[in-house]
């Protein structure tokens, strides 16, 4: 799906033979509206081989047998990496533009992302604002993650001090030193209740009491699920939230 996002951001429409079925899911795809005009594929080797594309874009994890079959059929399969930092994300955007013959467009989008992360955050006074990014089933993101980089660029401090991803329970949520809660909008209904059991922790009374609306910011999952141009929009949201929280 992240290959879809890069393609939709940089390619001319006539360059796109097909996208993955996730490309039109608004929850996940930043360019879902734009993706609606293109054909979709489930990613099976048979489906892709019959289309005979000049280039197949693939992620590094799933679909190993399909990728092998496509290569045996003579297709050019380019496997993309998963950037871990904003700098790596900008480099990938630039390289991807070159790969599909859109070098100038790739350089321009990469520059936008680098500029967004190089802009200093607003001036803070006193203790830094601590932020907690909480996802379904109590998943949190610690140091060394893309969300951690977004927080730091926005002038926020990550309330989770461990490295990488972790899961925490309601007992930890009751005591964690956090001022601002970051949610991705996935799992809660319009009335604030959980949409399913996996999201129950997001609507727990402890969360409701500790983080009222003025201490929350929604960063849509479609802006942060992939390390691409939409990261700049996510960063803008976090900077605005940090500035609003600092106001008396």
Buried (B, 14 or more C-beta within 10 A) or exposed (E): BBBBBBBBBBBEEEBBBBBBBBBBEEEBBBBBEBBEEBEBBEBBBEBBBEEEBEEBBBBEEEBEEBBEBBEEBEBEBEEBEBBEBBBBBBBBBBBBBEBBEBBEBBBBBBEBBBEBBEEEBEEBEEEEBBBBBBBBEBBBBBBBBBBBBBBBBBBBBBBBEEEEBEEBEEEBBEEBEBBBBBBBEBBBEEEEEBBEEBBBBBBBEBBEEBBEEEBBBBBBBBBBBBBBBBBBBBBBBBBEBBBEBBEE
